[in-house]
């Protein structure tokens, strides 16, 4: 880096000083600090977002090492939110980070929204539980806050088939299909989502497990990080007024 450059100088060349100032003043809430959420938060920190609310209750596990920005050998067993807070501080020491040590469930969404989401300029839903995602979408419709929701990335290989859309325009995504149906039932008229148009591959049966036994979804190491980066781009463009 030359003497006349700082961490945001290359961003400023694209969005101007006003855009950089808008990002520094913005608060983004990331719910779920897993493969999508941790990589999204990292990109937002590198993008100059000044204030974060990070929500999760999980600790790092060995299975997280293939895709999560907070997963390192030295961080296994630590709270993901705390590792992410330290990472953000190392990237941008001037950023403020509020950690919420909680699982967001359908029954506590209202409290999370009233205590935290209504203070955010944008909320990122990077959780896996459909009932909670629906409750967040309902709250966003009722309260009018910006929300983007990550759909499923398991058993998929081609990130070039990811796209943003309203939930009603999604296809080839099992989670989106469930969400569409439930959104109609609950009167949720719109929801911005990132989904994949790729048909999910059939998972292989792990050694020692009989075919037909339930197992976890397969995940490629690049897929959730790319989803997180794409969502960070959506958030940044919205904050600085460059959507579309």
N, C-alpha and C positions, 0 to 999 in steps of 0.2 A: 504494500500500500504506500503510495507516495505521501509526502508530508502534508499535502493539501487535501487528502481524502480521509473520510471517516467511514463508519460502518454503514451509513445511509447515503453516501454520496452517489453511488451507482443507481440506487433507487430514485434519488432526486432527479437524475437525468431523464427519467421516464415520467415521473408524476409531479415534478416541481416541488418547491419548498412548501407550498400549501398542502400538498398531499402528504409529505413527510410529517408536517405538523398535525394533520388530521389523524394519522396513524399513531403518533406519540400520545395524542389525547384520548385515543379510543380505548374502550374496555371490551375484551372478548372473553366470553365464558365458554370453556371447553368441557363438556360432560363426557367422561370416559377417556382415560389416559392410556389407551391400549395402542394397537397398531396404527389405527387411523388418527386417533386423538393426539397421541404423543408426537407423531410426525407433523401434524397440523400445527400444534403449539410451537414446535421448534421453528417451523417456517414462518409463523407469525412473529416470533421473537426476532428472527433474522430480518424480517421485514420492517421492524421498527414499531410494532404495536407496543404501547406503553403500559397497559394495565391488563392483567389476566385474573380470571377466576377459574381455578382448576378443580374439578369435582371427580373424585373416585375414592374407593375404599380398598382396592386391591394392592397386593404386594407383588414384586417381580418374581417370576418363576422361570425355570429353565426353558419351558416351551415358548416363552416370549422372545427368546434371543434371536429368532429368525426374522422378526419384523418390527419390533417396538423400539423407538428411539431412546426409551428409558431403560432398556434391558442390556445390562453388561454383567460380566461375571461378578464384579465388585458390588453391583446394586441388587443382586438377587436377595429377596427377603425384605427389601426396603419398600416403603410406601411409594407407589408410582408418582403420586402428586408431589412428594417431597423431592424425589429425584428430578422431576420435571422442573420444579421451582429452582433447584440448584443449577440446572442446565440453562434455564432462562437467565438467571443472574450472571452466569459465566459468559453468555452471549451479549446481554444488554444489562449492565449493572444498574441502570437508571429505571428499569421497568419495575413496577410493583406487581406482586403475585399474592393473591389470596387463595389459600388452600382450604377446600371443603372436604373433610374426611367422611364421605358418606356414599352409600349406594343410592342412586336415584331410582325409586320405585314408583309405581302408579299412585300408591297411597301417600307419598310425600312430595310429589311433584308440585302441588300448590304451595307448600312451604318453601321449597327450593326456588320456585319462580318468584314469590313475593320477597324473599330475602336477598336474592342474588340476580336472577335473570332480568328483572325490571331495571337494574342498574347497568346492564350491558348494552353495548351498541350492536352486538351480534352474538347469537348463541349457536354453538356447534354441537349437534347431537351425534356423538361417536360411540353410542352404546349399542348393545345387541338385543335388548329385550323389547319385543314388539309392543307390549302393553305400556311400557314407559315411553316409548317413542310416540305412541298415539296420544298419551296424556300430555306430553310436551307440545305436540302439534295442536292439540285442543287449546292449551294455554296460550300458545303464540297467536292463535286466531282470536281468542278472547281479549288478550292484552295488547296485541299489535307489535310484539317485538320480532326482530329479524331472526329467523331460524333456518338452518340448513341441516338436513338429516342424511347420514350415510346409510346406504342400503348394504346388502350382503356382498362380500368379496370372496367368500369361501369357494373352493373347488373351481376357480377361474384362473386363466393363464394370460389373457390378453388385455392389458391396461388401455390399449388404444381404443377399446370398445366401451370405455367409461364415458358417461355423459351426464350433464345436468338436465333436469326436466321437472315439471310438476308431477306429483305422484300419479295423477290421472293419465299421464302420457308414457308411463313405464311399461316395459315388457321384458320377457326372458329372465325375470328375477323373482325368485320365490318369495323373498321378504317383501318386495314391492307389491306382489300380487295380494298377499295377506293385508298389507297396509292399505292398498286401494279399497279392498272390500270393507275393511273396518272404518276407514275414513268416511266412506259413504254412509255407513250405519250411524256414525257419530255426528254427521253433518259438518265434517271438516272439508271445506271447499277447495283448499289449495295447500300444498306443502312442497317446498323446494327440496329436491333430493339429488344425491349423486348415486347413480346406479350403473350397472354393467348390462349391456345388451347381449353379452355372450351367454350361450347355453352352458350351464354348469356341467362340469365333467363328473362322471361317477367316481367316487373315492375308492381307492384300493383297500382291501381288507388287511389291517395290520397283522404281522406275524403273531400267531398264538391266539388270534381272535377268529371265531367262526363267522362265515358270511351270514349277514343278516343281523349280527350284533350291532348295536348302536355305537358309533364312534364319532369323534370330532371331525369337523370339516378340515380338508387340506387347505393350506395357505402358502402361497409363494412369497418369498421374502420381499419382493418389490411391489406387490399389489396393494396392501394397506398403506405403505408409505406414499405411493403415488396418489391414492385416494386422499390422504391427509394433505399432501401438497396441493392438489387440485382444490380442495375445500379452502385451504389458506388463500389461494388465489382468488376464489370467489368472494371471500370475506374482505380481503384487501381492496379489490376492485370496487366492491360496494361502498366501503368506508370512504374511499377517495372519489367516488362518483364516476367511476369508469366502467360500470356494468354495461353489457351489450357490445 
